[in-house]
Structures are given as structure tokens and as C-alpha cells.
Amino acid sequence: MRVPTRQLLGAANQNVTAPKLWQDPVLGYFETHGKMEFKAGEQYNLTQDDKKAVLWRYRVKEILKKEYLRREYDPHSFKYKAGVVMDPAMFRWYSADMTQAEFFRATPRSVFLYMGSVFLAFYLYTRLLYVPIDKNNEACLDGDLLWAIELNRANSEAWCRLALLYAKFNLHSESKQACETGLKINPECGFIWTVYGLLAVYDAKTVAHEPALLADLEAVAIDSFCQALTYRPTIGVIARHISYCG
């Protein structure tokens, strides 16, 4: 999380408010940042010869600067220099330093933003593309399910499988309705009684804070398991849930 957040802030040289060269190309460093001054009584960790050498370099620098300006801007030769025609693009190119040229390069921030935008656009495009496909698949599934119910309306096993399908997707009310419809068709189906009892046990766990409703659901579960044992004694999972309800 820290790396993407850091990429949004930009590089250090992109946060400069007034980009310019760190030292003047003509005057040098100490003319724009101040000369070194040796004050009396101060310790500079320099010997007297070192101090004289520093001051001598300042003196030589001033002499060279004056000579450079005298030769470069000599009025007798300056007026004879041929002019150069430059368009704004050339001027911007030759006057740009590295701080400005950095904006024309691919930085980690720009790569992160560009690639993130591409992936986000691709994800949104695929999601919008698959929305009608998902709706069509859901409609086809609903239609097939309705036709299966219509063709097997008198089959108790089909209602039992439908109840299990509803229970798988936590649709307990629909699952109970499927169980009740299957029991109306075949009251002696022990498997449907088992599913009906398991749904009652699940509802009893969810309403444990309501004693009256809990007692009713426990009675329904026990009755369902007893009916299942009557019609299908080989179901081994019923005993554990009867002990829970008891």
C-alpha cells in the first residue's frame, strides 16, 4: 500500500517550485552563495596557508571573471558577431536543464498511473461486457428450473432435490416450501422429512434467543426426524440432531 501511495506524490526533482541551475555557469558558486569569510577568533580547522590559498582562489576567480567578461563582451568585437535565428522550440531545448528534462521521461509515477489506468479501463470494459451475459445465463437457468419443476411436479424426489438446491444457496423459506410440496405428494419419503428436520434445526440455532419460537422449532425438528426414522430407519445423521434438539 505504501509503494502505490508514494508513486502518486512524484519524484523529488518534480516538486521544485523554482527550478534553476545549482550554480551560475558564468559567475561560479561563491558569487551566488557568498564567499567564505575568516573572522578573527573563530576556529575553521584550517592553517594560515590554507586560508591564504582559499582567498587566493577567490582573487584568481575574480581576475578570470573580469577577463572573461572583457573578452566576451568587448564592444569592439561584440558588434561584429553574427546573430543566430532560433525558434521557440530550439530556445526551450537549449535552455532546459535536467530538472525540466525529467518531465519528458518515463518515471515510476507516470508508468504506475498509465498502467493502472489501462488495467482499470480493461476491468470496467470486461465487467460491462459480461453483465448482459450473466443476466442471460441467470434467465436461462431460471427458465430451465421452472420447466424442470413443471415437468416433475408429481415427483417427490425432484422436490427433494429442489429443496437441497435452495438450502445450498441459503434460501431456507423456499427450501421449506419445496419440502412441504414434496411431502404432500409423498408423505412417506424419509429423505424429505430429514431435510425438513435439518432446516428446522438450522432455524432453531438462529433463534436461540427466543425461547417460545425455539421450542416450536425443536418440536418440528423432533417430529420430522421421527417421521424420517419411521419411513427410512437407515439414516444415521438423524440421531445426532435428535440429541441436539433434546
N, C-alpha and C positions, 0 to 999 in steps of 0.2 A: 504493500500500500504506500510505503514511503517513496519508492522509486517513481511511480507514475505521478505522485503529487509533486515531487521535486522537478520532474520534467516540465511541468506546467509553468514554472517560475522563470525559465530562461537562463541562459548562461551568464557568468559574472560580467563578461565584457558587453553584454547586451543590456545591462541595467545602468550604464553610464549616461548621465544626463547631458554632459557636455564633452563629447569625445574629441580629443586632440592629442597631438604627439606629446610624449612624456618629456621631451626636451626640444628646445628650439634648434632647428638644423643650422642656423646661421650664428646665433649668439652663443649657443652651448648650454651647459647645465647651470653653472653658478650665476649667470646673468639673470636667469628667470627664477631661480630658487634662493638666491642670496649667497654672498661669499662667506667663506669661513673667516671668523674674526678671533684673534687670540687676545683675550683680555688678561690684564695683569692679575696675578694671584689665583688664577684658575689652573686646574690640572687637566691636560689634554693627552697625557701618556705619549707625548712627543718630545723629542730632544729639540734643542735650538736649531740644529741643522735641518731637522725635518720641517720645522716651522718655516725656516727660510726657504726651503725647497717648495713648500706649498705656496708661499707668497710669490716666489719667483715664477711658478707656473701660472699664477694669476696675471703677473706682469707680461709674460710671454703671450698669454692668451689675448690680452688687450692689444698688444702690438700686432699680433696676427689678424685680429678682427679689424683693426683700423686699416691694415694693409689690404685686407680682402675687400673691405668696403671702398677703399680708394681705387682699387683696380676694377672692381665690378661696376661701380657707378661713377667712373671717371667721366666728367661732362664732355671731354674732348673726343672720347671714343664711344660713349654711350649713345649719342645721337646717330651714329652710323650703323648701329646694329639693325639687322633685318628683322622685321616683325613676322610673327607666326600666327596664322589664322587657325583658330581652334573652335570647334563646335561645342555645345554644352556637354555632349556625351564624352568627348575627349577630356574636357576640363574636369568632369566628375571622376573619370577614371584616374587621371594623374594626381588629383587632389585627395583621393580616398586613401585612408590608412587601414591597418589591419582591423581596427575596431569596426569600421564601416564595411569592409570587405567580408567580415564574418557573417553579415546578414545574407550574403549571396550563397552561402554554403549550407549543406545539409547537416544540421545539428541534431543531436539526440532528441531534443524537444520537438523539432519540426517533423522528424521521422515518426516519433511517437504519435503526434497529432494527426499526421496524414494517414498512417496505417490504421490508427484507431477509427478515424472517420470512414475509411474504406470498409473495415470489418463491421462497423455499426450499420452502415448502409446496406451491406450484403445481408446481415442478420435481419434487418427490418424488411428487406425485399423478400427473403425466403419465408418469413413469418406471414407477411401479407399474401404471398403466393399460395401457402398451404392452408390458409383459413377456409376458402371455399371447398378445398379437397377434403379437409376434416369434416366440414359440415355435411358434405355429400356422403362420406363414409358413415357418419352417425345416422343420417337419414336412411341409408340402405340397411344398416344394422337394425334400426327400429322397425323398418318395414319387414325385414326377414323375421324378426322376433314376433311381430304381430301375426304374420302368416303362419308361423310355426304354432302359435297359441291357437289360432283359428282351426288349423287342421288337426290338432291333437287336443281339442277341448275336452274330449271324453276319456283321455288317457291320464290316469293319476300319476304315472311315472314322469310324464312331461311336466306336470305341475310341480312335482318334487324337484326336478332339475331346475325349473324356473325359480323356485324358492331358494335353492342353493346359489343360483346366479345372482339374485337380488341380495342375498346375505353377503356374498363376496364383495359387493360394492357398498356395503353398509346401508342398504335400503331395507330396513327391518319391517317397516309397515307394509311395503309391497310384498316382502317375503311371507309375512303372516297371512296376507290375503291369498297368496298362491297356495299356502298350506291349507287354509280353510276351504278353498275351492277343491283342492285335491282330496281332502277328507270327505267332502260332500259326495264326490264321485265314488271314492273307495274308502269307507271308514275303517277298513281292516288293513290298511297299508302301514306297517310298523315303522318304515323309514320316514314317512311324512310326520308321524307322531313324534319321532325322535327329533327331527328338525324343528318342529313346533315347540317341543320342550326346551331345546337348546336356545331358541330365540327368547323364550320366557326367562331362562336363566340369565341371559345377557341383559335383558331389561331389568331383572332383579338386581344385578350388580350396579346398574346405572342409577337406580332409585333407592339405594340403600338408606338414604337419609329420610325417607318417607315410610314409616312402619306399616300404615294401612295398605298402601299400594304394593309394598314389598310382600306382605302376607298374601295378597291376592295372586301376585305373580308366582310365588312359591307354590301355592295350591295348584295353579295352572300347570306349572312345570312338573310337579309330582304326578298329577293326573295324566299328563301327556306321556311321561315315562312309564307309568303303569300300563297305559294302553299299548305302548310300544312293546313292553315286555310280554303283554298278553298275545300280541299278534306276531312278534318276532323275538323270541327269547334269546337268540344268539348275539344280540347287540351287547358288547361288553362295556361300552363307554357310558351306558345309562347308569350303572351302579354308582359311579363316581359322582355324577351330578345329583343323583338322589340323595347321596350322603351329604353333598354341599347344601341342598335345599333343606334337608332335615336339620 
